[in-house]
């Protein structure tokens, strides 16, 4: 039953950090505090859902195997773990960066970091948010998902037309 609930959370919110999915399940069940037994049961449920193929698990990120596009969500009204930049899925940050770079036709890295932070619903982009988003942008550059020309970041020509 817990694994089925995890599957439903992932279908509705995926990709989603496993801590956020666990919190959603416990909130729905009316559980206020997650003790070690509940955490263990949720961990086993997540592993079971992954073995069944109901969810894909990569490190601590859960996603729907049938999901094709990664949604970019505004977290300005969210609270707790959902709002923590460490719980924002990397693919969602990358998708936001790609969208902004594509419509900008070239943008400086620091400005891209700020814009991604705002699109995700963070009014103030502090050092931890800047560091996480910047790290993902660096990875995108190394994987050639973004290019750098004259200090400006852009989407490579082949991906911009897709």
N, C-alpha and C positions, 0 to 999 in steps of 0.2 A: 504493500500500500504506500509506504514512504517513497519507494522508487517511482511509483506511478505519479505521485505528487511532484517529485523532482522533475520528471519528464514534462509535466504540465507547466511548471515554472519555466523550464528551459524553452519550451515551445512559445510561451508568451513573452519572455524577456531575453532570450538568447541572442548573442552569447552573454553569459553571466558568470561571474566569479562564484565558485562553489560556496563560499561563506555567505554570499548574498542569497543564493538559492536555498541554503539551509535556513537562513533567517526567515525567508518567505514561507517555507513549510512550517516552521515552528509558530510563526505569527498566525497562520491559517488554522493551526491546531489549538491556538489559545495558550501556547506555552510561553511563559514570560522569561524563564531563565534556562539557558542551555547548559546542563551539567555534563559530566564526562560520559554518562550512559547515553544521553540523547545525542551528543556529538558523535559518539561511536556508531550509534544506530543510523544516523544521517550519513555518515561516511560510508558505511556498508551499503546503504540504499543508493548512494551516488555510484559506487563501484558496480552494484548490481545493474543499475540502469545503463551504465556504460557497456557492461558485458552483454547485455541484451540487445545493444545497438539502438536503444531509445535515445541516448544522448552520446555526443562525442566528448571525451575528456582529454584535454591537452594541458599538462601540468595541473593548474587549479582552475582552468577555464572550461566551462561546460557550454556546448552549443548543440543546436538541433541539426541532426544529420541531413535533413531536407532543406535547411535554410540556405538560400543562395546569396542574398545580400545582407550586409551587416548594417543594422539601423544605427543612426547616431541620435542619441537621446539627450535631451536637456534635463539636467539634474538639479536645476535651481530650486525646485520645491522638495527635493528628496532630503532624507535625513539619515544619519548613522552611516553604516557600512556602504550603502549604495552611493553615498556622496564622497566617499574616500577615493582619491585618485588611484590608489593602489588596487582598488576593486573595479576600476573602469577597465573593461577588456582592451587589450592592446589592439586587436583588429578594429575596434570601434574608434579608437584614437587615430589609427592609421587612415580609416575611411574618412573621418572628419578632415584630417590634414590633406588628403587627396582631393576632396571636394573643394576645399578652400583654395588650394594651390591651382586647381584647374580653372576656377572662375577668376583668379587673380592675375593670370598670365605672367607670373613672376612675383615673388614675395620674399622679403628677407626672413631668415630663419626665426629671429626673435619675434617678429610680427606674426608669423605663422603660429608660433607657440601660443601667443596671446589670443589670437583668433580661435584656435582650436579650444583653448580653455574656456573662452566665452561661449562657444557653440555647445560645449558640454554642460554649460550652466554655472560655471565658476565666475563669480563677479570679480574676485581678486585672484590673480594667478601668482601665487607665492612660489618660493623656491622649490618645494617638493613637487608641486604641479609642473613647474617649468622644467624641472629635471626629468620627470617621467615622460612628458610630451616630447621634450628635446631628444631624449634617448630613442624614442620610437621614430622620430623624424630621422635621426642618424642611421638607424637600421634601414629605414626606407631608402635613404640615399645609397647605402652600401648594397642594397638589393636592386638598385636602379628603378625603384618605384617612383622616385623623385630624382630630378637632375638639378645640378647647380651650374648656373651660367651667370658670370659677372656678379657673383654674390647673391643672386636671386634664385629661389627654388621654384621649380615648375614641374608639371607632369610631363613625362617623356611623350614625344609626338605620337608614338604608336598607341599609347594608352589613352591619350586625350581624345582620340577619335572613336574609341569603342563605345 
